Amino acid sequence: MKLTLCFVLIDLGVPWYKTAAAEMIRSARRAYKDHDLTIVQLTDNQTAHCPDADGVFNLEIQVVTEQLAQAKGHLMAEFALQAQEPVIFCDVDLIWNNDSLLSAPLMAPVGCLWRTDFQCMPFNTGIVMTQPGQEAFWKAYRRACKSLPDEMQMWWGDQVAMTAADAVCKGMVGRLPMKEVAPALDVLPNFPLATPAVHFKGDRKPLMVPYARLLDDGDEFDFVRPTVNAADINIEFGEKDVQRIQGFTF
């Protein structure tokens, strides 16, 4: 299957997220090794391009901390609107176990992690799937992101926007049960889970690298970066593998 995996990595001065991105990408290449996978970094015009990604898609502006969630939502919408193949958006604080997400019984063109224990914010945009051509939904999502109040633009606004877009575009967003698709672990297990992924959000971040080593059967390694042959990179993002959203503002 040909698909694109996108992650948002905007450098706001926290080095851990670069480490997380490298681990997430490494796990994705292993989990989706039987597919034609392209990995793309979504970012701003000041952040360094992750060397593990196959391509970069960026806003032609600098994103500040106070706009992080809003920028994430805008980047997702803009990329989805031009995508020609299925796309999975994911957070960098996530480890992929396998490719079983692709066979999830999702009866909708867009899918998003869903939780039942947080009723004011049931969607978690740690994983979002979309089929190409869903313009009505992604334009609604983009409008919702653009209209976020100031206090929601830094954190969680992209998730609130997902709820709003779901309300506008009824039937277009399928629920991916978070505990079945990307559970958040409180303790390190003895072996990898069978779920598609594991999410290391919040206080669970220190568990991410030790969990990734479980997928290596405990073997040590000196460098997390997978070997990426430039000749195998088949994404076309124009000059320097970068597609810019010219003149785009919030």
N, C-alpha and C positions, 0 to 999 in steps of 0.2 A: 504494500500500500504506500502511495506517495502522500506525505503529509509534512507540515511545518510545525515545529515546536518553538514558541516564542516565550521569552522571559524579559521582564523589565529589570534593568540594572542601571540605576542612576547614582553616580558617586556623590554622596552627601557627607563623606568623611568617616564612614564606618567600614574599615577594611574587612570585617567578617563577611560582608555580603559578597565580596569578590571570591573568597574561599568557598562560600556556599554555592555560588554560581558554578565554579569549577567542578565541585562535587556533584551538583545536580546534573550538569551536562554529561559528565562521565557516566553517571547512572543511566541517563536517558539513552546514550549511545549503546549501552549494553542491553537495556530493556527493549529497545526498538531496533535491534540489530538486523532483524529479518524484514525491515521496511526501508523504503526510500525516504529517509529522514533528513530534513534540513533544519538547522537550529539557528535562530535569529535573535539578536539582542535588540530590544526596544529601549531607546535612551534619549538623552538630550545632546546638545552640541558641544558640551564641555567634558563629558565622561569618556574615558578611554575605552576603546573597543576591546571587548573580551577576546583574547586570541583563540579561545576554544569554540567560538561561534563561527558559523559559516557565512553569516551576513549581518548587516546592521541596518536598522530602520530608525531614523531619529528625527526629533523635532528640531527645527532650526532656531531654537531658543535655549537659554539655560533655565533649568528647573530648580527652584529653591525648595527647601524643606516644607514650607507652608503650602506648597502646591503638589506634593508628591502623589497623593491618591488621585487627585484630579488629572495629573499628567499621565499616570498609569492608565486610567480609564480612556483618556483621549488617544493614547498610543494604541491600545487594544482596538478601539473602534476604527481608527484610521487604517491599521493594518488589515483588519477583517474586511473592510470595505473594498480593498484592492486584491484580496487573496483569490487565487485561482484553484486552490486545493484545500482540503480540510486542515484546520489549524487547531492546535492545542496551546492555550496560554497557561503558563504556570509561574508560581512564585519561585524564587531561587532557594528558599529554605525548605526544599522538598527533595526527597530521594525517590527515584523510580525503581520499583521492584521488578515489574514485568510489563507486557503490553496489553494486559487484559482489559484496560479501559476501552480499547477499540471495539470490544465486543459487548460493551455495556448495553442493556436493553433501553436505549434512550429513544423515545417516540417523539422527538422534537429536533429541529435543525440546530438549536443551540443548547448546550448543557452547562450546568454550573453546580459546584458543590453546594449541598443543601444540608442545613442542620435544623433540628427540631427543638433544641434547648436554648435558642437565642431568638425569640420570636420577633424582636424589634429589628433584627438584621439576619434573616434566615439564610441569605446567600453568602457564600464565602468564595471570593474570586481567586483563591489559591489555585484552582484549576477551572478553566473555562474551555469548552470545545465548541467549534462552529463549523458548519458546512459553508462552502463559498456561496455567494449570491444572496445573503441575508441582509439586503440593504435596509429594509424597513426597520428591522430590529436594531442594527448597529447605528443607524442614524438617530433612532430614539434614545439609544444608550449614550451617544455622543452629546445629544441635547441635554440629557439628564446630568451628565458630567459638567457641562458648561454652566449649568444653572445652580450648581452646588453653592450653598452659603459658605462664607469664608471659613467658619469653624469646622467644616467638613472636608475641606480641600486637602488637608494634611494627612489625616488617617480615616480609613473606612469609607470615604466618600464614594469610591469606586464600587463598593458593595451596596451602599444605599442606592446608587444609580442603577444597579442591576435590578433591585426590587422595583424601582420606578419604571424601568423599561419593560420589565415583565408584566407590570400592570397595564401598560399601554399596548403592548403587543401580546395579547393573550394567546396562550398555546404555543408560543415560540421557544420557551425556555423549559427544558427538561431538568428534573432534579437528579443530581448525583449524590446519593446519601454519603455524607462526609465520613462517617465511621466505617463504611464499607469500601470507600474509594481511596481516601487519604486520611486515615486516623492520625491523631496527635498523641504520641506516646509520652507517658510520664516517667517511665523507667526503661532502661535498655533491655530488650528481650535477649534470649539466648540464641535466637536464629532469626533470619529475615521473615517478615510477614508475607502472606500470600496476596495481600491487597495490591492494587495497581501501584500505589505510592504510600509514602509516610510523610506527614507534614510536621516540621519542627518549628512551630511558631512560638513567639513569646519566650517564656522561661525555658522552653525545651531546646533552644538553639544549641546548648553544649552537647546534646546527644546526637547531633546530626553526623559529625565526622566519625564517632565510634560506631554508629549504625552503618554508615557507608562501608566501614571495614568488615562488617559482617558479610557483606556481599562479596568481599574478596576472600572469604573463608579465613579471615584473620591474617592473611599474608601482608607483610609490610611492602611498601613501595616508596620510591624517592620522589616521585613527581605525579601529581594528580592529572595533569593534562593528557587527554587521549592523543594518540598519534593521528593527526589529520593531514592527509595528503592533499596538497593544493590542487592536484589534477582531478581529485574526486569531488571538489566543490562545484556543484552544478546550479547554484543560485545565481540569478542575474539581477543585481541591484545597481547596475550602472558603474560609473567610475569608482574605483576603490571599494567595491562591494557595499556601497552606502546609498540608500535611498533617502532623500531628505523631503520633509513636508515643507515646501517653500512658503514662507510668509504666514505660517500657521500660528495663531495666537489663541489664548484661552478667552 
